[in-house]
Amino acid sequence: MTKIDLNGVAAPVSSHDAAAPPVRSPPIRRPGEPQGATLSVAPIPQTHDLVSDLCAYLETYLLPEQISECYRAYQFSAKAHEGQQRKSGEPYIHHPLAVARILAEMRMDYQCLIAALLHDVIEDTQIDKEQLAAAFGPEVAELVDGVSKLTQLDFQSRAEAQAASLQKMLLAMTRDIRVIVVKLADRLHNMRTLGAISRDSRLRIARETLDIYAPIANRLGINWIRIELEELAFAHYWPWRRRVLHSALQKRNSAARIEMINLVETALRQALAQEGIQGRVEGRQKHLYGIYRKMRDKSRRFADLADVFGFRVIVDRVDTCYRVFGVVHNLYKPVPGRFKDYIAIPKANGYQSLHTALIGPHGIQIEVQIRTEEMQRLAESGIAAHWMYKTGLQGANPTALAADWLQNLLEMQRQAGNSVEFLESVKVDLFPDEVYVFTPKGHILALKRGATAVDFAYAIHSDIGNTCVAARIDRRMAPLSTPLRSGQTVEIITAPGARPNPGWLNFVVTAKARANIRSQLKNIKQHEAQALGRRLLNAELSNLGATIETLNTVRLAAYLEEVGLPSLDVLLSEIGLGNRLAPLVARRLLGADGDEPAQPTRSDQEQRPNRFAIRGTEGMVIQFARCCLPIPGDSIMAIFSPGRGIVVHRLECRNLARLDGRRDRRLEVEWSRDPEGEFASEIRVEVSNRRGVLAVIAGAISELGSNIENVQTLEKDGVMTDLEFRLLVHGRDHLARIMRRLRRIPEVNRITRLTRS
């Protein structure tokens, strides 16, 4: 018998999962119905039955003229899809009808239902957006276009095509939230009928559902769709794991345990009745994917899970929720640290409820959720509650919360470099395990767990994030990388002219912060590359008796057209980033032939009048090699590195010898007369192993105006220890003064400057 590990993380399907036969999808589940554990498939219905059923359901909440428009959309779609079949063999029109039925059960408006009936017309037939607009109006046409994939463009990979289509859909969603509601219904029906397609397609679609669509449903608060999508994707992506888990759950559902569940339900109802509280109690079993995810994320065995069963108490008013909370805590002993008040501080998707964990009969841990009827509707339907229940919603407004998220999506799209980067940012934003912190004025801000002060700054405003330099957490100065905890008050200190640090990308966790930092760094790097490219090209042109300003404009325009660049600024950026060589560009711009110039001899190079001067203020496009860490005063040589700019090495660096085959990318450089800033250098200090020697050395380094970036201790034996320091110095003279000062310390035996090959 093969043992199946249920503690695994999301990964390529195991051999057991791959060998399992296709999984049949479950029958349609109406919103609010309990999630079944079995998978079955119904016979293919007749088209006229589906249409009649849909129209009969629409009569419960739509006007007759609106139903007529929906029927006209069905006829239009049926004609457009005539002759097309799904993989299961049923007529294609069955899919739009099923999607419309799902949306009807959510009581969506008639235009949304028309869009559902037509949602594949643009993508899969000869009908275009203009024809739809003429037949059903521009609003419906925009909805259908938002759901349609990008099929007319060529992409280099499936991932790029998927990312571009999702980006298009999400941006359409920012204009009309119903786009994503239609898409979720479309994906739900596709998942219900996934068993008819090939195994590779099933795996790809199931993985995409878990990564994108189920989290979007969760982010918009449409809980019943999220649960069903997760269950179906779990069944198709990990069928073997699901079967093992389902079997284990059935074994746990012994008669004694079911009796215990009934006992708790009865006890809760009696306790409420004794206090005169009107409410209903529901016992529920957590869905399989939720159990699996908890086992995976918390590395727990199934036998260690105590809260597989939960109870929900639904009452009339908010104040009654807190009364019930006191009742259940008097009934059973609460588990410390497991109480969460999502009524006072709702989740990002508007979800509100009181959560508490209790020790029930026989020491079994149970979970109880307490909420109002309005909160229950919002928990199940989320953003769709805006259409389902026009009045009576209290607390968090789902449309306002969705609007905030959509605004963040727009900002991420503006900052992202391409559709794949945008999709990655959205994925990060879809898993908000949250902390709640306060601004100095007392406003509550929800952030992803692990968020730092920088994430907080960007959550307030992009400009605050871009210019932040420090933070106070609970009135005390703290590093910007400090992870925040719920209940803290955070104040951001900004400075004019400050800009994002590339190192922030190592610790920020929110998509908005990451997208803004990347965008700002790209802009800064582009500007710096352009300035460096201008200096490099001018240096080469001056050796040939010219400057950029004196270039022949006709010849410049012809060269830009030849190499496919739109402007001189872009050419300068290409030179600064190391993608084009300044000597070759200079020769071409002055009318020399296009061949690579012969490599000058060393003596010729030394006699050249204009070596490129390194100031230290060039920014990200000039980097100092980590292998040798050059500082002002060292003899140096630079290498063009495509996409990065110029990398400066010490002349004696061993890595330069390895680059002899690329001598065309070498650049003669020197330090400017007055270099600015501080430069990293590393030294190794061999010391006698005495108490306090590290503090003495650090004090001496600080006295001479150097900052220690890093220190490592390498114990050689019980007598001697090597200390490796990474220092910031102004130049070779500054480093020499530090080394002379350290040699005067009695415990110091030897000092060497480090070079790493």
N, C-alpha and C positions, 0 to 999 in steps of 0.2 A: 504493500500500500504506500502510495506517495504522500508525503507530508506537505501540506500547503501552508505557506507563511502568509498570514493575514496582516503582518506588521510592515509589509513592504511599502515603499513610497511609489508615487506615480512614475511609471517606467514603461519601456516597451513591453508588450504582452509576453508573458511567460509561455513556455512550450505547452503547459497544461491549458492555458487560456486559448492558445492558438489552435489546439487540437479539438476544442469543444465545438459542437455543431452550432449552426446559427440559432440565435435566441429569438423566439417569437415575442412580439411586442404586446403590451397589455391592452385590454379594452379601454374605451374612452372613460375617463373619470370626470365627473362633473365637479366644479369648484365646491369645496367643502366636504366632499365625500371622503371617507377614509381610504388610505392607500393600500391596495391589495398586495399580497405577497406572491400571488401566482401570475404566470404569464400565459396568455391565451390569444387566439386570433379568431375573429368573427368571419363568417362567409361574406363574400363580396356582395354588397347590396345593389339594388337597381338604382339608376340615376334618378328616375322620377320619384322614387321613395325618398331619396336624400333631399331633393328640391322641396317636396311637399313637407317633409319634416322641418326643414329650415324655415320655410314660410310660416308654418303653423307656430313655430317658436317665436318668430319675429312679431306675430300678432299680439304677443303678450306685452310688448312695450313700444312698438313703432307705429307710426301713423300709416294708413292704407297707401297713401301716395309714396311714402318712403319705401314700403315693401315692394311696390310696383317698380321703383327704380332699381331695387336690389334684384328683382326678377329679370329686368331688362339687362342688367350687368351679367347675370348668369347666362342669358341667351347669347350675349355678345361674346363671352368667354368660351362658351361651348362651341360656337361657330369657329372662333379663332383656333381652338385646340382640337378641332375635329380631325379624327384619324390618329391622334397621338395617344399613346398608352404609357402607363407607368411600368416599372420593372415587374410589379406584381401581376400584370396582365389586365388590370382594371382600366377603364377609360380615364384619361388624364384629368377630365373635368371633376372627377371625384375628389381630387386633392384640393382645389380651390373651394369646393363646397364644404369640405371638412374643416378647412381653415376658417371659413366664414361662420361655421357652426360653433367653433371654439370661441370666436369673438362675440357671437350672439349670446353665448352663455355668460360672457363677461359684460353683457349689455352695452356694447360699444355702439356708437352712433352709426347711422346708415351709410355715411360716406366712407367710414372705416370698413364697413362690411362690403361695400362696392369695391374698394381697393383690394380687399382680400380675395374677392371673386376674380379680380383681374390681375393679381399680383405677379403672375408669370407670363402675361401676355407680351410685354415688351421684350423679355429675355428669351422666350421660346417660340415666338411667332413673328410674322412679318409686320405686325401692328407697331407703330411708333408712338412716342409720347404726344406728338401733336394730334394724332388721330384720337387718342384717348381724351385729350383736353377738349376736342371738338364735340365728342360724344357725351362726356360725363363731367366736363368742367375742369379748370386748371388745378383745383385743390386735390381732386382724385388722381389726376395725372402726376402731380408732385409726389403723392403718397406711393403710387406704384413705381415711379422712377427711383424713389429712395430705397425701396426694397430690392430693386433689380440689381444684379451683379454687373460688373464691368466686363463685357465680353468683346468689345470692339478693339481693345488695345492689346498690344503684345507685351508680355512680361517675361522676364528671364527665368522665373521659377514659379511653382505653384504657391509657395509662401508669399511671394511678392504680389501675385494676383489676388490671393485671399486677403492680404493686408489692405490692398487698395480698395477692394470691394467693401470690406468692413469699414474702412475709413469713410467711404462714400455714404454708406448706410448711417453711420453714427453722426456724420455731419448733417445729413438730411433729418435725422432725429432731433438735432438742435433747432431745426425750423418747425418741426411738427412731431411731437412725442409719439403720435400714433404710428409712425413708421416702425419703431422698434416693437410696438405691441403687435402689429401685423407680422413682423418677422419672427417674433417669439412663437406666435400661433403656428406660423408656417413651419418653424423648426420642430415644434412639438408634434405636429402630425407626421412630419418626416421621420421623427424618432419612433413614433408608434408603428410605422410601416417599414422600419429599417431592415427587417429580416429578409427582404426580397432582393437586396443588392449584394454585390461581391464582398468578400471578407475584408479586403484592403480598404474598400470604400467605407464599410461599416466602422472599421477602426479609426479611420481619419475623421469621419463625421462625429463619432462618439467623443473622440479626444477634443475636437473643436467645441463640441457642446459643453464639455466639462470646463474648458479653458475660457470660453467667451460667453456663450448664451445663458448657461445656468447662473454665472455670476452677474450678468446684466439683469436677469429676472430678479435676482436677490437684491441688486442695487436699487431697482425700481420698486421693490417690495412685493412683487407678484409671487408670493410664496408657493402657492399650489403648482404653478408652472415650474418654478425652480426645483421643487421636490421631484416632480414627475420627470423632468429632463435629466436630473441626476440619477434617478433610479434606472431609467432606460439606458442612459449612457454607461452606467456601471454594469448593467446586464450584458451589454454588447462588447464593452472594452475588456472587462475582466469577468467573463461568464463563470469561470471555474471558482474564482474567489467568492463571487456572489452566491454560488450554490453551496459552498462550504459554510459561508456565514449564515445563509438561510437555514441550512440544516442544523447548525449550532443553535440558532435562535428558536427553532421548533422544539429542540430537545430541552431548552431552558423553559419553554412555556408549559411546564408541567401543571398538573391539576392543582397542586399545592400553591404554585406561584400565581395561577389565575385566581385562585380563591383569595390570595393575599391582595391582589389588585382590586377585587370586588370589595374586600374588607375596607381598604383605604378609601374607595369611592363612597361607600356607605358612611364611614366615619366622618368624611368631609361634609357630606350632605347633612348629617345629623348636627354637626357642630355649627354649620351655617343656620340651620333651622332654630337651634337653641338661642342664637343671637338675633333672630328675626331678620336675617339677611336673605333677600331674594336673589337667587343665582343658580346657574347650572354647572355641574361638574362633569368633565369629560376625561376618561382615561385614554391614554394613547400609547402606542408603541413607536419608538423612533424608527425612521425609515432606514433601510439597509445601508445606503451609501453614507448617511450621517454616522452610523455606527462604525463603518469601515474607516471613514476619514478620521474619526476620533482615535481609533486604534493606531492608524498610521501616523498621525501628527503627534500623538502623545506616547507612542511606542508602548502601547498596552496590549496585553492579551485579552481575548474576548471574556475569559473567566474573570478578569479584573475589573470589567465594566460594571458599575453599580446602577447607573441611571439609564438603563435601556428603556425603562417605562417612565412615563411622565403623566402629570395630571394638569388639567387646565380648568380654572375657575373663572367663569364669565359673569359679570354683574352689570348693574345699570349705570353707576356713576364712578367718577375718579375717587372721591373720598371713600366710597365703599371698598375699593381695591385695597386701601390701606387698613381698613377695618378687617377685611378678610386676611390680610397679612398677619395681623395680630392673632386672629383665630387659629390659623394653621400652625403658628409658632407655639401656641399654647397646647395644641393637640399633639404635635410631634417635636422632638428636639431638633433645632436647626443645626446645620453644619457650618462652623465658623468660616467666614470669608467667602461664602457662596451666595450672598445676597446681592442682586443687581437691580437698581431702580432705573429702568428705561422709560418710565413715565415722566419723571422730572427731567431726565436728559435722554431724549429719543436717539435711536440709532440714525445713521446717515440717511437711510432709506425711509425714515419716518416711523419705524416700528416702535411701539410703546407697549410695555408690560412690566410687571414685577416678577422677578425670578428669584426663587429660593430653593435650596436643597435641604432635605429633612431626613432624619433617621426614622424609617417606618417600622412596621412590625417585623420581628425576627431580625432586627439589625439591618434590614435592606434599605439602601439609600434610594430616595425618590426625589424627583424634581417637580415643583409646582410653579405654574405660571398663572398670574392673576391679571385680568384685563377687563375692559368694558366691551360692550357689543360693538361700538364704533371702532375700538382698537382691534377687535377680532377681524372685522371686515377689512380694515386697512392692512392687517398682518397677512391676510390671504390674498388681497387684490392689489395692494399698493397703489401705484399710479392709476390703475384702472378703476379704483374706487371713485375717482373724480367723475367718471361716467356712470358707474353703477349706482352711486348714492350721492345725488346732487346736494343734499342738505344733511345736517346732523353731524358732520365730521368735526371732532374736537381735537385740540392738541396740535400735533404736527400736521402741516398741510402737505400732502404728497406732491402736489404740483409745484409748490415753492421749493421743496427739497430737490425734486428732479431738475428744476430750472437751475439751481445752484450747481448741480453736477454737470448739466449740459454746458453751462458757462465755462466750467473748468475744461470740458472737452474741447471747446472752441479755442481756449488759450493753449492747450497742449498741441492742438493741430497747427496753430500758428508758429509754435516754437519748434516743432519736430522737423527734422531734416528730410524725412521721407515717410512713406506709408508704413513700412515695417517698424521704424522707430516709434511712430505714433501708436501702432498697435501694441507694442511692448509697454508703452506708457499707460495705455488703457488697461492692460492686464494687471499692472501694478496697482492701479486705482480701484480695481474691482474686488480686491480682497482686504477690506478695511476692518481688521480686528482693532478696535478703536481705544484711544485714551482721550480723556476730556480735560482740557486745561483752560485757564482763565487768562484773559487780557488784563492789563492794569486797570481798565474801566469796569471789570467784572463780567464781560461777555464770555460765553462758553464757546470753545472751539473744539470740534471733534477731529482728531488726527489718527492716522494709522498707528498701530502699536509699534513701538520702536522709533517713532518720530523724534527728531532732534529740534533744537532751537532754530536751526536753519529751515527745517520744514515748517515750523510755526511761522517764521518770518514770511516765507513765500505764501503760506495760507492766508495771511492778512492782505498782502499785496505784493505783486512782483517787484515793484520798485524798492520796497522795504527789504525783500530778500536780496536783491542785487547789491544793495549798499550797506547791508548789516556787517558790523565789525565785532560785536560782542553781545552778550545776553546776561540779564539778571533773572535768576530762577528763585522765586520766593525771596526776592530782595537781595540775593547774594550773587556776586559775579560767578559765572560758570562758563566752561568751554562751550563753543557753539555745537560741538559734537555730542553733548550730553543728552542721552535718551530721556524723554519726558515721562512723567507719571501722572496719572489722573489726580486732579485736585490742585496741581501746582499753578502758580501765577507766573507768567513769563512776560518779560519786558525786553524788547529788542533795541539795541543801540546802533544807530546808523551814522555814517560819515559821508559827506559829499565827496564824490570822486572815487569812493570805494567800489570794488568790483568783485565778482564771484571768484572763489579760489578753486582751482581744479580738484584739490583734495576733498572738497565737499562731496563730490560724487561718490566717495568711498563710504560715506555714512548716511546720506539722506535716503529716505525710504518712500516719500510720496512722489507720485508721478508729476505733479505740478512743479515741485522743486527741481526734480531731475531734468525735466524738459526745459525749464527756464535757465538753469545753469548751463546746460549744453548749448542752448541758443546763444547765451551771452558769450560763452567761451569761443564759439564759432565766429561770432561777430568781431570779438577782440582779436582772435587769431587772424582773421581775414584782413583786418585793418593793419595789424603789425606785419603781416606777410606783404602787403602792398607797399608799406614804407620800406621794408627791407629790400624788396625787389627793385624799388626805385634806386636805392643806394648802390645795390650790386650792379645794375645795368649802367648807371651813371659812371661807376668806377671803371667798368670795361670800356665804355664809350670814350671816356676821357683819355684812356691809354691810346685810343685811335683818333684823338683829336676832335671829338664831338661830344654833345650832351643830348639828353632827351629832348630838350627844348629846341635844339637845332636840327632835329631829324626831319627828313623829307616826309611830309604828311601823306603824299600819294603812295610812296614806298611803304610807309607804316601801315596804311589802310590795306594795301595789297598783301602785306605779310600777315596781318590779322585775319584776312579772309582766307588765306592759304592754310593757316593752321587752325581755322575754325573757332576763333575767339572773338567775342563781341566788342571788346574795347581794350584800350591800353591799360586801364586799371586791372582788368582780369589777367592780362599778360604779366603785369608786374606781380600780381598775387601768385601766379604760377611760378615765376622765378623765385619769389621769396619762400615758397613752400618746397622748393627743390625739384619741382616737376619739369622745369626747363632750365638749361644752363645759360647763364648770363653771357659768357664769351661767345657762344654760338649764336645767340639771339643778336648780340651787338654786331657781329660780322654780317649777318643776314640783313639787318636794318641799314647797314652802310653800303650794301650792294656787293659784298664779297660772296664767293660761291658758298653753297650750302654744305660743303663737306666739313667734317669735324676738323678743326684746326690741329696742326701737328703739336704734340705735347712739347712745350719748351723745356730746355734743360734747366737744371737747378740754378746754375749761375745766371741764366737769363731771367729766371723768376726773381732772384734776389735783386736784380737790377731794375725791376719794373718800378716805375715811380709811385704807383698807387696801390698799395696793399689795402685790403678791406680792414677797417678798424672796428674792433669789438668794444662797445661801450658798456655793456652789461644792462642796458635798459631796453633792449630790443623786444623783450617779452617772450612769448611761447615759440616764436619761429627760430630762435637761436637757443640751442640746448647745449649744456656742458656735459660731456661724456661721463657716465657714472664709473667707467673703468679707471679713469685717471684723474678726474675732478680738477681740471685746469683752473688756475686763479691768476689774476693780474701779476705780471712779472715772469710767468712761465713762457717759454717758447712754444708756440701753438701752431696747429694746422687744422683746417676745417674740412668736413666732408658734406656734400649735398646728400640729403636723405629724402627721397620722394615722399611728399605728403607731410613731412615733419619740418622741413626747412634745413637749417645748418646745424651740424653737430660738431662742436669744438673739442679737439683732443690736445693733450700735451705732445710735443714733437717726439718725445722718446717713448710714447705709448706703444706697446706691442701690437695693439689692434690696428694701428696704422699700417704696419708691415703686411698684415693680412689683406689689406685693401689695395695692394699694388696693382691688381688686375683692373681696378676701376680708377686709374689716375685721372681720367677725364672728369671725375666728380670731385676732385680735390680743389680747394680754394685757399690761396695764400692769404693769411690773415695775421693781424697783430693787435695788440691791445692799444686802445686809444690812450692819449696822454693822461687823461683824467677819467678813468673808469668809475662808474657809480654803482652803489649797492654793495651787497655782501655776497660772498661766494663760498660754497661748501668745500671743505677739505677734510681729510681723515688722517689721524696720526695714531700710532700705537705706542703706548708708554709701558715699559717694563718696570714694575715696582716691587719692593719688598712687601710681603704680606703683613701689613701692620694695621691696627685699628685706626680708622679715621683718615687713612691716606687718600681715599677718593674725595673726601670733603676738602682736604687741603689742596689737591690738584684742581678741583672745580673752582675753588675760591681764587686761585692764582689765574686761571683762565678768565674768570669774570673780571678780575682787576684790570686786565689788559683790553677790555672792551669787546670780548668775543662771547658769542652765545653758543651753548652746547646743544645741538639738535638731538644727539643720541649718544649713548654710552653703553658699551658691552664689556662684561667681565669674562676673561678667559683664564681660568686657573690652570697654571702649568704644573705646580706641585704644591706642597705645603709651605714652601718658602717664598716663591716668586709668583706673581700674577701679572697677566697682560691686560691692560685697559685700552680699549679702542674707542676713540672719541671722534664724532663727526661735528666739526666746528664751522661757524660762519665767520669768515675773515674778510678784510678789505683787499688783501693781496699778499704777495710772497714776503714782503718786508714785515707785514703784520704777523704772519705765521712764524717767521723766524724769531721775532721778539717773544712770542709765546713759548716756542720751544726752548729758547735760551733761559727764560724764566723758570720753566719746569725743571731744567737740568740742575738748577740750584737747590731743588728740594732734596733733602738727604735720602729719602726712600726711593728716588727715581734712579734707575740704573742705565736705561737706554731709551731713546726716543727715535722713531722713524716715521717718515711720511709714507702713507700707504698708497699703493697702486694696485688695482685689481685687474687681472687679465681676463 
